[in-house]
């Protein structure tokens, strides 16, 4: 039996930017990934869904500086639940201190505003693998 398709959970913290995330979901799906899109914004709900859906990666988009605290909660919850094998990346309005904070958090990737869909898909192809 072959390896299953890598599964990615996409979630957004904050309001807006739904269209861009749905665009990314479609493109990642076209690239061969199985996508679970959610509008959940609570870190516990995001991690719970990731575990329930047996995802390999969580991609989070943010719009505000305060959202980085919730990204850290997601990372901490993954570790606490023994799910540190689930990779975690954040993208969106990452500039200045917010970008530095994200980079120091130990995330698997940080994608500042302006990162192209092609760059995101290339990173996904090179870094997201099915763990099942």
Backbone as ProteinMPNN parsed JSONL, in Angstrom:
{"seq_chain_A": "XXXXXXXXXXXXXXXXXXXXXXXXXXXXXXXXXXXXXXXXXXXXXXXXXXXXXXXXXXXXXXXXXXXXXXXXXXXXXXXXXXXXXXXXXXXXXXXXXXXXXXXXXXXXXXXXXXXXXXXXXXXXXXXXXXXX", "coords_chain_A": {"N_chain_A": [[0.838, -1.177, 0.0], [0.551, 2.244, -0.801], [1.998, 5.396, 0.238], [-0.028, 7.744, 2.011], [-1.683, 10.726, 0.855], [-0.292, 13.837, 1.717], [-1.664, 15.799, 4.327], [-3.075, 18.964, 4.879], [-3.987, 21.438, 7.14], [-5.621, 24.428, 6.909], [-5.947, 27.561, 8.397], [-7.233, 30.677, 9.603], [-6.27, 33.488, 11.444], [-7.964, 36.071, 12.78], [-10.035, 38.496, 11.071], [-11.169, 38.743, 7.655], [-9.137, 38.292, 4.714], [-9.979, 35.849, 3.689], [-10.438, 35.109, 1.009], [-7.854, 34.967, -0.153], [-6.778, 32.832, 1.298], [-8.507, 30.747, 0.581], [-7.879, 30.653, -2.115], [-5.218, 29.778, -1.926], [-5.721, 27.271, -0.79], [-7.007, 25.96, -2.918], [-4.946, 25.94, -4.832], [-2.944, 24.454, -3.509], [-4.309, 22.059, -3.285], [-4.549, 21.411, -6.004], [-1.894, 20.908, -6.424], [-1.568, 18.477, -5.313], [-1.973, 17.994, -2.608], [-3.985, 17.105, 0.253], [-6.509, 19.096, 1.461], [-7.719, 20.655, 4.346], [-9.856, 23.047, 5.13], [-10.539, 25.588, 7.417], [-12.452, 27.881, 9.331], [-11.91, 28.252, 11.903], [-10.707, 29.955, 14.791], [-9.756, 29.726, 17.298], [-7.045, 28.629, 19.183], [-7.062, 26.086, 20.57], [-9.194, 24.759, 19.32], [-8.25, 24.667, 16.693], [-5.93, 23.049, 16.957], [-7.152, 20.745, 18.008], [-8.779, 19.991, 15.829], [-6.791, 19.528, 13.932], [-5.539, 17.268, 15.028], [-7.7, 15.441, 15.11], [-8.246, 15.23, 12.379], [-5.94, 14.098, 11.474], [-3.728, 15.566, 10.378], [-0.76, 16.62, 8.616], [0.418, 19.019, 8.539], [-0.009, 22.406, 9.594], [-1.18, 25.405, 8.387], [-1.207, 28.782, 8.999], [-2.754, 31.932, 8.689], [-2.234, 35.365, 9.391], [-3.316, 38.641, 10.454], [-2.903, 40.663, 12.253], [-0.745, 42.104, 14.766], [-1.235, 41.057, 17.338], [-2.063, 38.492, 16.85], [0.101, 36.773, 16.822], [0.54, 35.812, 19.378], [-1.455, 33.909, 19.599], [-0.621, 32.132, 17.643], [1.667, 31.167, 18.876], [0.411, 29.849, 21.006], [-0.801, 27.753, 19.583], [1.462, 26.345, 18.684], [2.56, 25.622, 21.209], [0.453, 24.036, 22.222], [0.442, 21.914, 20.378], [2.899, 20.72, 21.022], [2.401, 20.058, 23.724], [0.334, 18.199, 23.435], [1.688, 16.11, 22.378], [2.107, 16.169, 19.672], [4.112, 17.223, 18.09], [5.188, 16.52, 15.683], [3.567, 17.496, 13.721], [3.905, 19.855, 11.345], [4.246, 23.449, 11.342], [3.38, 26.486, 9.934], [3.384, 30.012, 9.337], [1.823, 32.797, 7.804], [1.284, 35.958, 6.178], [0.605, 39.193, 7.43], [3.447, 39.721, 8.265], [5.848, 41.52, 9.497], [8.712, 43.439, 10.408], [9.06, 43.5, 13.912], [7.142, 41.525, 14.344], [7.708, 39.582, 12.391], [10.294, 38.852, 13.214], [9.682, 37.812, 15.743], [8.08, 35.625, 14.996], [9.962, 34.086, 13.605], [11.722, 33.421, 15.678], [10.187, 31.756, 17.163], [10.334, 29.126, 16.504], [8.926, 28.029, 14.423], [8.088, 26.123, 11.501], [8.142, 27.447, 9.112], [8.024, 30.822, 7.904], [6.135, 33.161, 6.236], [6.25, 36.149, 4.815], [4.094, 38.968, 3.955], [3.329, 39.215, 0.543], [4.635, 36.991, -0.374], [4.722, 34.687, -2.975], [2.191, 32.536, -4.429], [3.385, 30.461, -5.807], [5.876, 30.215, -4.533], [5.001, 29.377, -2.005], [3.789, 26.91, -2.609], [5.958, 25.506, -3.659], [7.595, 25.388, -1.359], [5.907, 23.8, 0.232], [5.839, 21.383, -1.238], [8.477, 20.577, -0.916], [8.735, 20.277, 1.834], [6.546, 19.223, 3.304], [5.391, 16.224, 4.365], [3.621, 13.138, 4.372], [2.902, 11.626, 7.461], [1.787, 9.266, 8.051]], "CA_chain_A": [[0.0, 0.0, 0.0], [1.364, 3.453, -0.922], [1.895, 6.457, 1.25], [-1.206, 8.585, 1.79], [-1.454, 12.117, 0.488], [-0.072, 14.727, 2.862], [-2.863, 16.57, 4.679], [-2.775, 20.3, 5.385], [-5.081, 22.213, 7.723], [-5.447, 25.872, 6.752], [-6.804, 28.343, 9.287], [-6.873, 32.093, 9.624], [-6.48, 34.2, 12.697], [-8.422, 37.409, 12.439], [-11.071, 38.585, 10.05], [-10.676, 39.103, 6.339], [-8.186, 37.469, 3.979], [-10.545, 34.535, 3.368], [-10.262, 34.82, -0.412], [-6.47, 34.55, -0.394], [-6.584, 31.499, 1.882], [-9.223, 29.804, -0.276], [-7.045, 30.55, -3.316], [-4.096, 28.921, -1.573], [-6.251, 25.924, -0.619], [-7.212, 25.388, -4.248], [-3.652, 25.703, -5.487], [-2.289, 23.328, -2.838], [-5.048, 20.868, -3.7], [-4.126, 21.122, -7.38], [-0.505, 20.426, -6.362], [-1.563, 17.099, -4.825], [-2.178, 17.887, -1.164], [-5.361, 17.084, 0.739], [-6.661, 20.336, 2.221], [-8.822, 20.858, 5.275], [-9.955, 24.488, 5.362], [-11.411, 25.896, 8.537], [-12.478, 29.276, 9.774], [-11.656, 28.259, 13.341], [-9.689, 30.913, 15.191], [-9.334, 29.388, 18.643], [-5.924, 27.689, 19.099], [-7.429, 24.732, 21.001], [-10.031, 24.165, 18.275], [-7.383, 24.399, 15.542], [-5.11, 21.873, 17.268], [-8.061, 19.604, 18.103], [-9.152, 19.605, 14.474], [-5.593, 18.972, 13.3], [-5.351, 15.914, 15.55], [-8.84, 14.64, 14.661], [-8.136, 15.03, 10.926], [-4.629, 13.475, 11.204], [-2.99, 16.374, 9.412], [0.696, 16.62, 8.665], [0.875, 20.408, 8.562], [-0.978, 23.478, 9.818], [-0.813, 26.707, 7.839], [-1.988, 29.83, 9.645], [-2.546, 33.297, 8.212], [-2.513, 36.379, 10.409], [-3.458, 40.011, 9.972], [-2.602, 41.627, 13.307], [0.363, 41.762, 15.652], [-1.703, 40.258, 18.462], [-2.296, 37.107, 16.453], [1.292, 35.957, 17.061], [0.351, 35.124, 20.654], [-2.271, 32.72, 19.347], [0.227, 31.186, 16.914], [2.491, 30.514, 19.908], [-0.469, 28.905, 21.704], [-0.947, 26.574, 18.722], [2.743, 25.61, 18.768], [2.655, 25.037, 22.551], [-0.55, 22.972, 22.335], [0.928, 20.764, 19.607], [3.929, 20.076, 21.837], [1.762, 19.509, 24.922], [-0.474, 17.047, 23.029], [2.559, 15.095, 21.783], [1.898, 16.239, 18.219], [5.119, 18.131, 17.54], [5.505, 16.104, 14.309], [2.76, 18.31, 12.805], [4.642, 21.08, 11.062], [3.45, 24.661, 11.504], [3.889, 27.668, 9.238], [2.528, 31.191, 9.443], [2.012, 33.766, 6.744], [0.4, 37.118, 6.249], [1.234, 40.467, 7.763], [4.64, 39.493, 9.077], [6.824, 42.568, 9.211], [9.423, 43.966, 11.565], [9.109, 42.705, 15.133], [6.264, 40.372, 14.187], [8.456, 38.584, 11.63], [11.353, 38.353, 14.091], [9.045, 36.983, 16.766], [7.678, 34.37, 14.34], [11.169, 33.319, 13.297], [12.292, 32.929, 16.935], [9.224, 30.862, 17.789], [10.611, 27.736, 16.138], [7.979, 27.558, 13.42], [8.752, 25.466, 10.382], [8.332, 28.449, 8.063], [7.357, 32.12, 8.044], [5.964, 33.723, 4.913], [5.775, 37.537, 4.893], [3.192, 39.479, 2.923], [3.968, 39.309, -0.767], [5.138, 35.687, -0.803], [3.867, 34.22, -4.074], [1.614, 31.198, -4.308], [4.377, 29.524, -6.33], [6.852, 29.982, -3.464], [4.333, 28.594, -0.963], [3.606, 25.542, -3.095], [7.291, 24.897, -3.738], [7.982, 25.05, 0.017], [5.079, 22.674, 0.664], [6.312, 20.167, -1.917], [9.787, 20.201, -0.384], [8.794, 20.176, 3.286], [5.407, 18.573, 3.948], [5.304, 14.8, 4.03], [2.671, 12.362, 5.165], [3.53, 10.903, 8.562], [1.048, 8.007, 8.257]], "C_chain_A": [[0.883, 1.24, 0.0], [1.133, 4.428, 0.215], [0.682, 7.326, 0.952], [-0.772, 10.006, 1.444], [-1.267, 12.955, 1.75], [-1.296, 15.61, 3.058], [-2.465, 17.879, 5.337], [-4.058, 20.931, 5.919], [-4.745, 23.685, 7.552], [-6.445, 26.592, 7.648], [-6.33, 29.788, 9.251], [-7.161, 32.657, 11.0], [-6.836, 35.627, 12.337], [-9.423, 37.358, 11.313], [-10.461, 39.033, 8.734], [-9.776, 38.024, 5.78], [-8.68, 36.062, 3.65], [-10.265, 34.158, 1.91], [-8.849, 34.328, -0.724], [-6.225, 33.134, 0.138], [-7.315, 30.436, 1.062], [-8.474, 29.592, -1.595], [-5.867, 29.616, -3.07], [-4.557, 27.472, -1.428], [-6.436, 25.241, -1.971], [-5.888, 25.038, -4.91], [-2.894, 24.544, -4.839], [-2.982, 22.016, -3.185], [-4.659, 20.446, -5.108], [-2.708, 20.564, -7.42], [-0.418, 19.033, -5.733], [-1.744, 16.916, -3.337], [-3.666, 17.761, -0.862], [-5.51, 18.258, 1.696], [-7.892, 20.268, 3.104], [-8.818, 22.347, 5.58], [-10.918, 24.715, 6.513], [-11.369, 27.383, 8.828], [-12.318, 29.353, 11.289], [-10.568, 29.267, 13.657], [-9.166, 30.649, 16.597], [-8.199, 28.359, 18.562], [-6.281, 26.258, 19.508], [-8.281, 24.028, 19.942], [-9.2, 23.817, 17.041], [-6.556, 23.147, 15.789], [-5.984, 20.621, 17.37], [-8.472, 19.088, 16.737], [-7.969, 18.97, 13.753], [-5.362, 17.527, 13.747], [-6.455, 14.996, 15.025], [-8.719, 14.29, 13.176], [-6.798, 14.403, 10.512], [-3.826, 14.251, 10.17], [-1.484, 16.262, 9.643], [1.25, 18.026, 8.845], [-0.296, 21.333, 8.861], [-0.404, 24.758, 9.231], [-1.761, 27.749, 8.401], [-1.705, 31.152, 8.939], [-2.959, 34.26, 9.321], [-2.625, 37.744, 9.757], [-3.003, 41.048, 10.994], [-1.447, 41.147, 14.175], [-0.065, 40.834, 16.784], [-1.932, 38.803, 18.125], [-1.094, 36.206, 16.716], [1.205, 35.223, 18.398], [-0.463, 33.859, 20.474], [-1.514, 31.686, 18.517], [1.111, 30.44, 17.909], [1.659, 29.51, 20.704], [-0.636, 27.62, 20.891], [0.307, 25.715, 18.802], [2.863, 24.913, 20.121], [1.671, 23.885, 22.73], [-0.134, 21.731, 21.549], [1.967, 19.996, 20.413], [3.315, 19.378, 23.049], [0.968, 18.241, 24.601], [0.368, 15.925, 22.418], [2.448, 15.046, 20.266], [2.909, 17.16, 17.546], [5.57, 17.717, 16.137], [4.669, 16.856, 13.275], [3.51, 19.618, 12.583], [3.686, 22.269, 11.083], [4.135, 25.819, 10.799], [2.881, 28.795, 9.39], [2.852, 32.139, 8.294], [1.05, 34.92, 6.923], [1.174, 38.375, 6.549], [2.362, 40.257, 8.768], [5.69, 40.505, 8.675], [7.522, 42.938, 10.513], [9.479, 43.013, 12.742], [8.266, 41.447, 15.038], [6.976, 39.243, 13.437], [9.568, 38.0, 12.49], [10.791, 37.431, 15.165], [8.649, 35.619, 16.192], [8.893, 33.491, 14.074], [11.788, 32.713, 14.554], [11.417, 31.881, 17.611], [9.483, 29.387, 17.466], [9.586, 27.155, 15.178], [8.754, 26.931, 12.268], [8.972, 26.409, 9.207], [7.534, 29.699, 8.398], [7.325, 32.757, 6.659], [5.406, 35.141, 5.015], [4.823, 37.881, 3.755], [3.969, 39.609, 1.619], [4.591, 38.007, -1.23], [4.178, 35.147, -1.864], [3.304, 32.833, -3.783], [2.626, 30.153, -4.781], [5.426, 29.196, -5.269], [6.252, 29.108, -2.353], [4.192, 27.135, -1.378], [4.943, 24.823, -3.19], [7.782, 24.498, -2.351], [7.205, 23.825, 0.496], [5.556, 21.363, 0.043], [7.626, 19.667, -1.324], [9.789, 19.884, 1.104], [7.638, 19.46, 3.971], [5.284, 17.158, 3.442], [4.264, 14.141, 4.923], [3.429, 11.579, 6.242], [2.862, 9.552, 8.786], [1.583, 6.909, 7.364]], "O_chain_A": [[1.872, 1.286, 0.732], [0.212, 4.294, 1.022], [0.388, 7.615, -0.208], [0.357, 10.416, 1.712], [-1.999, 12.797, 2.727], [-1.889, 16.103, 2.098], [-1.625, 17.906, 6.237], [-5.083, 20.954, 5.237], [-3.693, 24.139, 8.004], [-7.634, 26.274, 7.657], [-5.182, 30.079, 8.914], [-8.17, 32.335, 11.628], [-6.071, 36.309, 11.655], [-9.632, 36.32, 10.685], [-9.381, 39.622, 8.7], [-9.683, 36.938, 6.353], [-7.874, 35.178, 3.362], [-9.899, 33.019, 1.618], [-8.678, 33.373, -1.481], [-5.541, 32.336, -0.503], [-6.793, 29.338, 0.871], [-8.442, 28.481, -2.124], [-5.555, 28.766, -3.903], [-3.878, 26.552, -1.883], [-6.064, 24.081, -2.144], [-5.738, 23.959, -5.482], [-2.271, 23.743, -5.536], [-2.329, 20.987, -3.359], [-4.461, 19.26, -5.374], [-2.355, 19.83, -8.343], [0.67, 18.467, -5.627], [-1.674, 15.79, -2.844], [-4.506, 18.245, -1.621], [-4.728, 18.401, 2.635], [-8.97, 19.874, 2.661], [-7.892, 22.855, 6.213], [-11.985, 24.105, 6.573], [-10.361, 28.049, 8.592], [-12.564, 30.399, 11.889], [-9.616, 29.422, 12.892], [-8.216, 31.3, 17.032], [-8.371, 27.315, 17.933], [-5.845, 25.31, 18.856], [-8.107, 22.834, 19.698], [-9.425, 22.783, 16.414], [-6.484, 22.273, 14.925], [-5.606, 19.558, 16.879], [-8.509, 17.878, 16.513], [-8.134, 17.98, 13.042], [-5.029, 16.667, 12.932], [-6.173, 13.896, 14.549], [-9.055, 13.178, 12.769], [-6.554, 14.2, 9.323], [-3.309, 13.678, 9.211], [-1.017, 15.866, 10.711], [2.398, 18.208, 9.251], [-1.426, 21.082, 8.442], [0.723, 25.146, 9.543], [-2.98, 27.613, 8.292], [-0.555, 31.459, 8.627], [-3.896, 34.007, 10.078], [-2.107, 37.979, 8.665], [-2.744, 42.196, 10.633], [-1.202, 39.948, 14.304], [0.675, 39.92, 17.146], [-1.99, 37.962, 19.022], [-1.254, 34.99, 16.823], [1.741, 34.123, 18.533], [-0.195, 32.846, 21.121], [-1.742, 30.487, 18.672], [1.286, 29.226, 17.802], [2.151, 28.433, 21.041], [-0.614, 26.524, 21.451], [0.223, 24.498, 18.969], [3.227, 23.739, 20.179], [2.016, 22.865, 23.327], [-0.34, 20.61, 22.014], [1.925, 18.767, 20.48], [3.668, 18.241, 23.362], [0.935, 17.312, 25.408], [-0.173, 14.906, 21.989], [2.67, 14.002, 19.652], [2.596, 17.805, 16.544], [6.263, 18.482, 15.466], [5.008, 16.864, 12.092], [3.722, 20.391, 13.517], [2.483, 22.122, 10.872], [5.31, 26.101, 11.032], [1.683, 28.561, 9.55], [4.002, 32.264, 7.874], [0.119, 34.855, 7.726], [2.253, 38.607, 6.004], [2.239, 40.573, 9.951], [6.341, 40.367, 7.639], [6.963, 42.761, 11.595], [9.892, 41.862, 12.602], [8.634, 40.41, 15.592], [6.856, 38.077, 13.813], [9.769, 36.785, 12.499], [11.371, 36.384, 15.456], [8.86, 34.587, 16.828], [8.847, 32.281, 14.297], [12.324, 31.606, 14.504], [11.863, 31.197, 18.532], [8.903, 28.503, 18.096], [9.396, 25.94, 15.122], [9.944, 27.193, 12.094], [9.877, 26.201, 8.399], [6.511, 29.644, 9.081], [8.354, 32.877, 5.994], [4.216, 35.317, 5.273], [4.754, 37.187, 2.74], [5.116, 40.056, 1.602], [5.037, 37.917, -2.374], [2.962, 35.153, -1.668], [3.863, 32.066, -2.999], [2.706, 29.069, -4.203], [5.822, 28.04, -5.12], [6.916, 28.213, -1.829], [4.449, 26.231, -0.582], [5.041, 23.648, -2.835], [8.32, 23.406, -2.171], [7.78, 22.918, 1.097], [5.663, 20.348, 0.732], [7.853, 18.459, -1.243], [10.743, 19.284, 1.601], [7.759, 19.12, 5.148], [5.098, 16.919, 2.249], [4.06, 14.536, 6.071], [4.455, 10.956, 5.971], [3.317, 8.77, 9.621], [1.085, 5.785, 7.401]]}, "name": "protein", "num_of_chains": 1, "seq": "XXXXXXXXXXXXXXXXXXXXXXXXXXXXXXXXXXXXXXXXXXXXXXXXXXXXXXXXXXXXXXXXXXXXXXXXXXXXXXXXXXXXXXXXXXXXXXXXXXXXXXXXXXXXXXXXXXXXXXXXXXXXXXXXXXXX"}
